Amino acid sequence: MNKKLFSLALALAIIGIHNTYAQQQDALDVVVGGSFGKPKIMPRLEKFGIAQLSVTYKLTSTERALGKERATGKMAGAKLTAFLETTDGELTNDDFQEITDYFYDYFQKQLKKNGIDTVAWSTITAQEFYKDADGKVEAGDEEKGNGQVWKTFNAHNGNIMYGGRTAFAFGKIKKAARFSDDIGAPAGFFHLVVDFADLAVGVKIHTGEWEGFIEVTRKTSYKYTASAKPLMRITPPTPTGRSTLLWNEKQHGEAIIVKKDIESPMQYHTAAIQDPSRIRSNAFAFAKSMDPVVIETTREKYKAAAKAALEKYVDAFIAKALELKK
């Protein structure tokens, strides 16, 4: 893509940070097992135990696109990568832990404010189900995959009771139900992803023929488009693929899915620039790397925007619960 066009797309993307969050419950969906299953936990949420709050923070974000021309079968791919950089020193594990613990405290306060009683953290940690949790991921360990870099933290450095991919199975089903019974409320096991940029990539392929006196020449053109918007947001469950689970004493389970981005109202970045020197080789010859984007901010601006995005998730969760009660 022409650099001037990319710069224009980037500038336009940076300008428009959304400020309206009318009906946040539309961002979440409640999924129940079975073809005709209906939510039983969310509509009756009078007391709630936040048993696990796992938040994944992306530090490098990559978006890919693959285009294919139907007539010729020709293919082309493109990718755009954004890097987060803080200009006043690297974000520390304590910074991320601060954000995650703030999220937990805000969640507890907002539940009570909206008439939903809560279970104390000390009650959660006193249960055998919590103590016997077999999750061994160390908080703050950096993980990488498919052009993404991220770190995961648990509120209050809590144990991982639910991995986030499949519901409880075998003997753990009854143990989880007993746990919910012992704390006197349905339990929530949360997995969320905080991203710092909204990336978009597109590929279009067109093949045409030009007739000469002797031969017919076929030429193929490729059009690549890309944009990057510095935007703190809670995204659908990528890159971890994990989702949130609610579980009660009757062994009922409900997955809470983020079906569209939940955006922070804060414009957090101090600069957004292209840096061609960060291009890495592609795995496929037909894949094109767009000039990577570096989004700069300060530690305090990042933390404030991440907290605001997580607040919006809480607002969406409570709005969904109140909607289902009607």
Backbone hydrogen bonds in HBPLUS format (Angstrom, degrees):
<---DONOR---> <-ACCEPTOR-->    atom                        ^
c    i                          cat <-CA-CA->   ^        H-A-AA   ^      H-
h    n   atom  resd res      DA  || num        DHA   H-A  angle D-A-AA Bond
n    s   type  num  typ     dist DA aas  dist angle  dist       angle   num
A0006-PHE N   A0002-ASN O   2.90 MM   4  6.21 159.3  1.94 155.0 161.7     1
A0007-SER N   A0003-LYS O   2.82 MM   4  5.98 160.5  1.85 148.6 153.9     2
A0008-LEU N   A0004-LYS O   2.95 MM   4  6.17 153.0  2.03 144.3 151.4     3
A0009-ALA N   A0005-LEU O   2.92 MM   4  6.19 161.1  1.95 150.2 155.1     4
A0010-LEU N   A0006-PHE O   2.79 MM   4  6.03 156.7  1.84 151.5 158.6     5
A0011-ALA N   A0007-SER O   2.87 MM   4  6.05 158.9  1.91 145.5 151.2     6
A0012-LEU N   A0008-LEU O   2.90 MM   4  6.12 165.5  1.92 154.3 157.9     7
A0013-ALA N   A0009-ALA O   2.94 MM   4  6.06 152.7  2.01 142.7 150.6     8
A0014-ILE N   A0010-LEU O   2.96 MM   4  6.19 150.9  2.04 148.0 155.5     9
A0015-ILE N   A0011-ALA O   3.21 MM   4  6.46 149.1  2.31 146.6 153.7    10
A0026-ASP N   A0023-GLN O   3.30 MM   3  6.15 164.6  2.33 120.1 123.7    11
A0027-ALA N   A0024-GLN O   2.96 MM   3  5.67 166.3  1.97 122.5 127.0    12
A0028-LEU N   A0025-GLN O   3.21 MM   3  5.67 161.4  2.25 112.7 117.8    13
A0259-LYS N   A0027-ALA O   2.87 MM 232  5.58 146.9  1.98 148.6 157.0    14
A0029-ASP N   A0257-ILE O   2.88 MM 228  5.09 146.5  2.00 143.2 152.6    15
A0257-ILE N   A0029-ASP O   2.82 MM 228  5.09 166.9  1.84 158.1 159.7    16
A0031-VAL N   A0255-ALA O   2.83 MM 224  5.04 170.3  1.84 153.5 156.9    17
A0255-ALA N   A0031-VAL O   2.90 MM 224  5.04 162.6  1.93 156.1 154.2    18
A0037-GLY N   A0034-GLY O   3.47 MM   3  5.12 172.1  2.48 100.1 101.1    19
A0044-ARG N   A0041-ILE O   3.08 MM   3  5.46 143.3  2.22 110.0 120.7    20
A0045-LEU N   A0042-MET O   3.40 MM   3  5.23 152.7  2.48 116.2 111.3    21
A0046-GLU N   A0044-ARG O   2.95 MM   2  5.98 111.6  2.44 117.2 100.8    22
A0117-ASP N   A0046-GLU O   2.89 MM  71  6.17 145.2  2.02 152.4 141.1    23
A0048-PHE N   A0117-ASP O   2.87 MM  69  6.29 146.9  1.98 141.0 148.9    24
A0119-VAL N   A0048-PHE O   3.15 MM  71  6.27 129.9  2.41 144.8 142.1    25
A0049-GLY N   A0186-PRO O   2.93 MM 137  6.14 161.6  1.97 165.5 168.2    26
A0188-GLY N   A0049-GLY O   2.83 MM 139  6.14 153.5  1.90 164.0 164.1    27
A0051-ALA N   A0188-GLY O   2.98 MM 137  5.57 135.5  2.19 137.2 150.8    28
A0052-GLN N   A0188-GLY O   3.26 MM 136  6.62 151.3  2.35 156.2 154.6    29
A0190-PHE N   A0052-GLN O   2.77 MM 138  5.79 169.9  1.78 148.7 145.1    30
A0155-ALA N   A0053-LEU O   2.92 MM 102  5.37 154.3  1.98 145.6 153.6    31
A0054-SER N   A0190-PHE O   2.90 MM 136  5.79 166.9  1.92 139.0 141.9    32
A0192-LEU N   A0054-SER O   2.99 MM 138  6.45 157.2  2.04 157.3 164.7    33
A0055-VAL N   A0153-PHE O   2.84 MM  98  5.43 167.5  1.85 164.0 166.2    34
A0153-PHE N   A0055-VAL O   2.91 MM  98  5.43 159.3  1.95 147.0 151.8    35
A0056-THR N   A0192-LEU O   2.78 MM 136  6.10 168.9  1.80 157.5 161.0    36
A0194-VAL N   A0056-THR O   2.72 MM 138  6.06 167.6  1.73 171.2 174.7    37
A0057-TYR N   A0151-LYS O   2.71 MM  94  5.33 164.2  1.74 165.5 167.0    38
A0151-LYS N   A0057-TYR O   3.02 MM  94  5.33 150.7  2.11 137.5 145.7    39
A0058-LYS N   A0194-VAL O   2.96 MM 136  6.22 175.2  1.96 169.3 169.9    40
A0059-LEU N   A0149-VAL O   2.70 MM  90  5.35 172.9  1.71 149.5 152.1    41
A0084-LEU N   A0059-LEU O   3.13 MM  25  5.54 156.9  2.18 172.4 165.7    42
A0060-THR N   A0149-VAL O   3.28 MM  89  4.83 156.6  2.34 130.5 129.1    43
A0149-VAL N   A0060-THR O   3.13 MM  89  4.83 154.1  2.20 130.0 128.6    44
A0061-SER N   A0082-ALA O   2.94 MM  21  5.24 166.2  1.95 153.5 158.0    45
A0082-ALA N   A0061-SER O   2.75 MM  21  5.24 163.7  1.78 160.0 165.8    46
A0063-GLU N   A0080-LEU O   2.91 MM  17  5.41 162.0  1.94 156.5 161.4    47
A0080-LEU N   A0063-GLU O   2.91 MM  17  5.41 155.5  1.97 155.5 163.3    48
A0065-ALA N   A0078-ALA O   2.91 MM  13  5.40 150.4  1.99 157.4 159.2    49
A0078-ALA N   A0065-ALA O   2.95 MM  13  5.40 152.0  2.03 151.8 155.2    50
A0067-GLY N   A0076-ALA O   2.71 MM   9  5.26 175.7  1.71 172.5 172.7    51
A0076-ALA N   A0067-GLY O   2.91 MM   9  5.26 151.0  2.00 148.0 151.5    52
A0069-GLU N   A0074-LYS O   2.85 MM   5  5.38 160.9  1.89 157.2 163.0    53
A0073-GLY N   A0069-GLU O   2.72 MM   4  5.20 143.0  1.85 150.1 160.1    54
A0077-GLY N   A0286-PHE O   3.14 MM 209  6.04 174.7  2.14 126.9 128.1    55
A0288-LYS N   A0077-GLY O   2.72 MM 211  6.06 152.0  1.79 129.8 135.7    56
A0079-LYS N   A0288-LYS O   2.95 MM 209  6.43 144.7  2.07 158.4 160.6    57
A0290-MET N   A0079-LYS O   2.95 MM 211  6.12 173.5  1.96 173.6 175.8    58
A0293-VAL N   A0081-THR O   2.94 MM 212  6.37 162.1  1.97 156.0 161.8    59
A0083-PHE N   A0293-VAL O   2.81 MM 210  6.28 155.5  1.86 158.1 166.5    60
A0295-ILE N   A0083-PHE O   2.83 MM 212  6.08 168.7  1.85 170.8 174.4    61
A0085-GLU N   A0295-ILE O   2.96 MM 210  6.12 159.1  2.01 159.5 156.2    62
A0297-THR N   A0085-GLU O   2.98 MM 212  6.43 139.7  2.15 152.8 162.8    63
A0087-THR N   A0297-THR O   2.87 MM 210  6.16 154.3  1.93 165.3 171.9    64
A0095-ASP N   A0092-THR O   3.04 MM   3  5.13 124.7  2.36  96.7 110.7    65
A0096-PHE N   A0092-THR O   3.26 MM   4  6.71 159.2  2.30 152.7 156.1    66
A0097-GLN N   A0093-ASN O   2.89 MM   4  6.09 156.1  1.95 149.1 156.6    67
A0098-GLU N   A0094-ASP O   2.90 MM   4  6.00 150.4  1.99 141.4 149.0    68
A0099-ILE N   A0095-ASP O   3.14 MM   4  6.49 156.9  2.19 147.9 152.9    69
A0100-THR N   A0096-PHE O   3.02 MM   4  6.27 164.3  2.05 150.0 154.1    70
A0101-ASP N   A0097-GLN O   2.89 MM   4  6.04 163.8  1.92 153.8 157.7    71
A0102-TYR N   A0098-GLU O   2.96 MM   4  6.07 153.3  2.03 145.0 152.9    72
A0103-PHE N   A0099-ILE O   2.96 MM   4  6.24 152.3  2.04 146.6 154.1    73
A0104-TYR N   A0100-THR O   3.14 MM   4  6.51 155.1  2.20 146.0 151.3    74
A0105-ASP N   A0101-ASP O   3.05 MM   4  6.34 168.8  2.06 153.2 155.2    75
A0106-TYR N   A0102-TYR O   2.86 MM   4  6.04 163.8  1.89 157.1 161.6    76
A0107-PHE N   A0103-PHE O   2.93 MM   4  6.04 157.4  1.98 148.5 155.0    77
A0108-GLN N   A0104-TYR O   3.01 MM   4  6.31 164.5  2.04 157.0 159.9    78
A0109-LYS N   A0105-ASP O   3.10 MM   4  6.31 165.0  2.12 149.3 153.0    79
A0110-GLN N   A0106-TYR O   2.95 MM   4  6.11 163.5  1.98 153.8 158.1    80
A0111-LEU N   A0107-PHE O   3.00 MM   4  6.16 155.5  2.06 152.9 159.2    81
A0112-LYS N   A0108-GLN O   3.22 MM   4  6.47 168.3  2.23 150.9 153.2    82
A0113-LYS N   A0109-LYS O   2.91 MM   4  6.10 155.9  1.96 146.6 154.3    83
A0114-ASN N   A0110-GLN O   3.10 MM   4  6.19 135.9  2.31 137.5 146.9    84
A0114-ASN N   A0111-LEU O   3.14 MM   3  5.28 133.6  2.37  97.9 110.2    85
A0116-ILE N   A0111-LEU O   2.82 MM   5  4.99 159.1  1.87 148.7 143.1    86
A0115-GLY N   A0112-LYS O   3.08 MM   3  5.16 157.8  2.13 115.2 113.1    87
A0123-THR N   A0120-ALA O   3.03 MM   3  5.30 132.5  2.27 102.3 114.8    88
A0124-ILE N   A0120-ALA O   3.24 MM   4  6.70 150.9  2.33 146.2 154.1    89
A0125-THR N   A0121-TRP O   3.01 MM   4  6.30 168.3  2.03 160.2 161.0    90
A0127-GLN N   A0124-ILE O   3.24 MM   3  5.84 168.4  2.26 117.8 121.4    91
A0130-TYR N   A0127-GLN O   3.18 MM   3  5.41 125.6  2.49  99.9 112.4    92
A0131-LYS N   A0127-GLN O   3.07 MM   4  6.40 164.4  2.10 150.6 155.1    93
A0132-ASP N   A0128-GLU O   2.79 MM   4  5.87 149.4  1.89 152.3 159.2    94
A0133-ALA N   A0130-TYR O   3.19 MM   3  5.31 165.4  2.22 109.2 112.4    95
A0135-GLY N   A0160-ILE O   3.22 MM  25  4.54 131.6  2.47 151.8 151.4    96
A0141-ASP N   A0138-GLU O   3.22 MM   3  5.85 162.7  2.25 139.6 138.3    97
A0140-GLY N   A0152-THR O   2.93 MM  12  5.59 163.5  1.96 152.8 155.2    98
A0143-GLU N   A0150-TRP O   2.81 MM   7  5.37 168.3  1.83 163.6 167.3    99
A0150-TRP N   A0143-GLU O   2.94 MM   7  5.37 160.3  1.98 149.3 154.6   100
A0145-GLY N   A0148-GLN O   3.02 MM   3  5.27 152.3  2.10 142.2 145.4   101
A0148-GLN N   A0145-GLY O   2.98 MM   3  5.27 151.3  2.06 111.1 120.3   102
A0157-ASN N   A0154-ASN O   2.90 MM   3  4.98 137.4  2.09 142.2 133.1   103
A0158-GLY N   A0155-ALA O   2.97 MM   3  5.79 150.7  2.06 123.4 129.1   104
A0243-SER N   A0164-GLY O   2.80 MM  79  5.10 152.6  1.87 133.8 138.9   105
A0172-LYS N   A0169-ALA O   3.07 MM   3  5.55 138.1  2.25 143.1 137.9   106
A0173-ILE N   A0170-PHE O   3.18 MM   3  5.89 158.6  2.23 118.3 123.7   107
A0175-LYS N   A0171-GLY O   3.34 MM   4  6.59 159.5  2.39 143.9 149.9   108
A0176-ALA N   A0172-LYS O   2.90 MM   4  5.93 154.8  1.96 142.5 148.3   109
A0177-ALA N   A0173-ILE O   3.05 MM   4  6.30 151.7  2.13 143.2 151.3   110
A0178-ARG N   A0174-LYS O   2.84 MM   4  6.04 154.9  1.90 147.6 154.5   111
A0179-PHE N   A0175-LYS O   2.90 MM   4  6.08 149.4  1.99 140.4 149.2   112
A0180-SER N   A0176-ALA O   3.06 MM   4  6.32 157.2  2.11 143.4 148.3   113
A0181-ASP N   A0177-ALA O   2.97 MM   4  6.23 153.0  2.04 143.9 151.8   114
A0182-ASP N   A0178-ARG O   2.80 MM   4  6.01 155.5  1.86 149.7 156.3   115
A0183-ILE N   A0179-PHE O   3.06 MM   4  6.35 148.2  2.16 149.2 156.6   116
A0184-GLY N   A0180-SER O   3.08 MM   4  6.11 116.7  2.50 133.0 148.2   117
A0185-ALA N   A0180-SER O   3.18 MM   5  5.60 151.7  2.26 156.7 158.5   118
A0184-GLY N   A0181-ASP O   3.18 MM   3  5.02 143.5  2.32  93.9 104.7   119
A0187-ALA N   A0247-TRP O   2.78 MM  60  5.34 164.1  1.80 163.4 163.4   120
A0247-TRP N   A0187-ALA O   2.94 MM  60  5.34 154.1  2.01 151.3 158.9   121
A0189-PHE N   A0245-LEU O   2.84 MM  56  5.22 163.4  1.86 157.7 163.2   122
A0245-LEU N   A0189-PHE O   2.95 MM  56  5.22 159.9  1.99 142.1 147.1   123
A0235-THR N   A0193-VAL O   3.15 MM  42  5.81 153.7  2.22 147.1 155.2   124
A0195-ASP N   A0233-ARG O   2.88 MM  38  5.44 161.8  1.91 163.4 166.4   125
A0233-ARG N   A0195-ASP O   2.96 MM  38  5.44 158.7  2.01 153.2 155.1   126
A0231-LEU N   A0196-PHE O   3.00 MM  35  5.30 140.9  2.16 116.2 124.3   127
A0198-ASP N   A0229-LYS O   2.84 MM  31  5.03 161.4  1.88 146.2 152.4   128
A0229-LYS N   A0198-ASP O   2.94 MM  31  5.03 151.1  2.03 136.0 145.2   129
A0200-ALA N   A0227-SER O   3.03 MM  27  5.28 153.4  2.11 153.1 152.1   130
A0227-SER N   A0200-ALA O   2.93 MM  27  5.28 146.9  2.04 147.3 151.0   131
A0202-GLY N   A0225-THR O   2.81 MM  23  4.96 154.1  1.88 145.1 144.0   132
A0225-THR N   A0202-GLY O   2.97 MM  23  4.96 163.1  2.00 136.5 139.5   133
A0204-LYS N   A0223-LYS O   2.88 MM  19  5.03 152.1  1.95 145.8 153.4   134
A0223-LYS N   A0204-LYS O   2.82 MM  19  5.03 163.4  1.85 153.4 156.8   135
A0206-HIS N   A0221-SER O   2.95 MM  15  5.27 161.3  1.98 152.4 156.2   136
A0221-SER N   A0206-HIS O   2.71 MM  15  5.27 165.5  1.73 158.5 161.4   137
A0208-GLY N   A0219-LYS O   2.90 MM  11  5.61 158.7  1.95 163.1 165.8   138
A0219-LYS N   A0208-GLY O   2.94 MM  11  5.61 159.6  1.98 162.9 168.7   139
A0210-TRP N   A0217-THR O   2.79 MM   7  5.17 160.8  1.82 151.6 158.3   140
A0217-THR N   A0210-TRP O   2.90 MM   7  5.17 166.9  1.92 154.6 150.2   141
A0212-GLY N   A0215-GLU O   2.84 MM   3  5.33 155.0  1.91 160.5 169.0   142
A0264-SER N   A0232-MET O   2.81 MM  32  5.40 168.6  1.82 159.8 155.9   143
A0234-ILE N   A0262-ILE O   2.76 MM  28  4.95 160.5  1.79 142.9 148.3   144
A0262-ILE N   A0234-ILE O   2.92 MM  28  4.95 158.1  1.97 142.8 149.8   145
A0238-THR N   A0236-PRO O   2.54 MM   2  5.89 129.5  1.79 124.0 108.1   146
A0241-GLY N   A0237-PRO O   2.86 MM   4  4.89 130.7  2.11 118.5 131.5   147
A0256-ILE N   A0244-THR O   2.94 MM  12  5.15 155.2  2.00 128.1 136.1   148
A0246-LEU N   A0254-GLU O   2.77 MM   8  5.11 158.9  1.81 150.6 158.1   149
A0254-GLU N   A0246-LEU O   3.00 MM   8  5.11 151.7  2.08 138.8 144.7   150
A0248-ASN N   A0252-HIS O   3.18 MM   4  5.64 146.1  2.30 148.1 156.7   151
A0251-GLN N   A0248-ASN O   3.18 MM   3  5.60 154.4  2.25 119.0 119.5   152
A0270-THR N   A0296-GLU O   2.76 MM  26  5.58 167.2  1.78 140.4 144.9   153
A0296-GLU N   A0271-ALA O   2.81 MM  25  5.07 160.7  1.85 145.0 151.2   154
A0273-ILE N   A0294-VAL O   3.02 MM  21  5.36 159.5  2.06 147.6 150.7   155
A0294-VAL N   A0273-ILE O   2.76 MM  21  5.36 165.3  1.78 162.0 167.3   156
A0275-ASP N   A0292-PRO O   2.83 MM  17  5.48 159.0  1.87 150.7 154.3   157
A0278-ARG N   A0275-ASP O   3.11 MM   3  5.99 171.1  2.12 126.5 129.4   158
A0279-ILE N   A0276-PRO O   3.15 MM   3  5.69 168.3  2.17 120.8 121.7   159
A0287-ALA N   A0284-PHE O   3.18 MM   3  5.51 166.4  2.20 112.8 116.2   160
A0302-TYR N   A0298-THR O   2.96 MM   4  6.15 161.8  1.99 153.8 159.0   161
A0303-LYS N   A0299-ARG O   2.95 MM   4  6.16 169.0  1.97 153.1 155.9   162
A0304-ALA N   A0300-GLU O   2.96 MM   4  6.08 162.2  1.99 148.0 153.1   163
A0305-ALA N   A0301-LYS O   3.06 MM   4  6.19 162.6  2.09 148.1 152.4   164
A0306-ALA N   A0302-TYR O   2.91 MM   4  6.09 161.5  1.94 157.5 162.9   165
A0307-LYS N   A0303-LYS O   2.96 MM   4  6.08 161.6  2.00 149.0 154.0   166
A0308-ALA N   A0304-ALA O   3.04 MM   4  6.24 153.2  2.12 141.4 148.9   167
A0309-ALA N   A0305-ALA O   2.99 MM   4  6.27 150.1  2.09 145.5 152.9   168
A0310-LEU N   A0306-ALA O   3.05 MM   4  6.32 160.3  2.09 150.4 155.2   169
A0311-GLU N   A0307-LYS O   2.88 MM   4  6.14 145.1  2.00 145.3 155.7   170
A0312-LYS N   A0308-ALA O   3.13 MM   4  6.40 149.0  2.23 140.0 147.3   171
A0313-TYR N   A0309-ALA O   3.12 MM   4  6.56 139.9  2.29 139.3 150.4   172
A0314-VAL N   A0310-LEU O   3.10 MM   4  6.46 158.6  2.15 147.7 152.0   173
A0315-ASP N   A0311-GLU O   2.95 MM   4  6.30 161.0  1.98 151.4 156.6   174
A0316-ALA N   A0312-LYS O   2.92 MM   4  6.12 151.9  2.00 142.2 149.6   175
A0317-PHE N   A0313-TYR O   2.85 MM   4  6.14 156.1  1.90 154.1 160.7   176
A0318-ILE N   A0314-VAL O   2.95 MM   4  6.22 169.1  1.97 160.5 162.1   177
A0319-ALA N   A0315-ASP O   2.92 MM   4  6.02 156.6  1.98 143.6 151.1   178
A0320-LYS N   A0316-ALA O   2.93 MM   4  6.10 152.1  2.01 144.8 151.9   179
A0321-ALA N   A0317-PHE O   3.02 MM   4  6.31 157.5  2.07 147.4 153.4   180
A0322-LEU N   A0318-ILE O   2.92 MM   4  6.15 163.3  1.95 154.5 158.4   181
A0323-GLU N   A0319-ALA O   2.90 MM   4  5.99 149.2  2.00 141.0 150.0   182
A0324-LEU N   A0320-LYS O   3.02 MM   4  6.22 157.2  2.08 149.2 153.9   183
A0325-LYS N   A0321-ALA O   3.21 MM   4  6.41 129.1  2.49 136.2 148.8   184
A0325-LYS N   A0322-LEU O   3.29 MM   3  5.13 136.2  2.49  91.5 103.4   185
A0326-LYS N   A0323-GLU O   3.28 MM   3  5.68 151.5  2.36 105.9 113.4   186
